[in-house]
Amino acid sequence: MKISEIGERELIKRISAVAARTLTADMLGIGDDAALTKVKENSCLVTSKDLLVEGVHFLLPGITARDLGYKALAVNLSDLAAMGASPHHAFVALAIPPSTDCEFILEFYEGLVDLAFKFKVAVSGGDTVISPGPLVVSVTVQGEVEQGKALLRSGAKAGDLLCTTGELGASAAGLLILEHNLPCAEKIRTQALLAHYRPQPRIKEGKWLAKLGVVTAAMDISDGLSKDVLEICQSSGCGAVFYEDKIPIHPIAAAVAPLQGIEPLALALHGGEDYELLFTIPEELFASTAQSYYETFGRTIIPIGKITEAPEIGMVTKTGKWEKLLIKGYQHF
Ligand SMILES: [Mg+2]
């Protein structure tokens, strides 16, 4: 059977069944944003790995080497943020076509280090090999979280509020501009490309939420809100409903989407790569948490929906009608 026939979700399920045989009871393996391994009393090692392939995840010469380095680390750190972990180390493996300039690779590392400094991450090792095809970039990050405090995808309960740490759709707007060479104001183009190439992993916010201990489930928004909420629902055994008028459409998405005849809401719901956190919290704890979050970060937690018992994903439209939500988001196979 071909992988394209079963899709990514089923493939991972089957891989996970094999890999799980190697795990012990105090480990968390495949299926969350990162893996957990207990290494010492009260502390867990948190590990995440990502792979980016030229022509699939990025285009050359579209993206600069420096932005590529930054983004390769950012998407990994975002997974640690989703676990509430403090990042410590990064390991970088590159499969490089022989015609690549040495300067390109060094610039790639400069971009990676730009972000590593921000979160005190040590770039500690990796591997370089020759690639007969595209440039392939793989980053592994490791961090730490207090035992029992990691934010997992699996604890959402019916009645919990579904929240996000920020507005959505700006990265997808950047991609839209690149794909269709859309004519738009220079300021909007710059901001959209910045959101697309240099996302901000919500490390501080994730750590803060983990420490507070009120979050029931969490992940980062990478493939798109609609697809990612499905991950939380399937891990937690529940469903969810969004409120259309609460979905925080980024002003950049609102400005860019109409240029391509697309609803801005579609970019926020299905665009992906926003790397904001998506999390659930018991309704009665929302007001105090949101207040305290605002006092800490100067931004608000945005409630966008609710967890439901029925295992389906829906949206209450602006006219008050419940509709089944089409899950789009990024398809890996
Ligand atoms: Mg993730």
Boltz pocket constraint, residues with backbone or C-beta under 6 A from the ligand:
constraints:
  - pocket:
      binder: B
      contacts: [[A, 33], [A, 75], [A, 78], [A, 79], [A, 82], [A, 219], [A, 220], [A, 221], [A, 222]]
      max_distance: 6.0
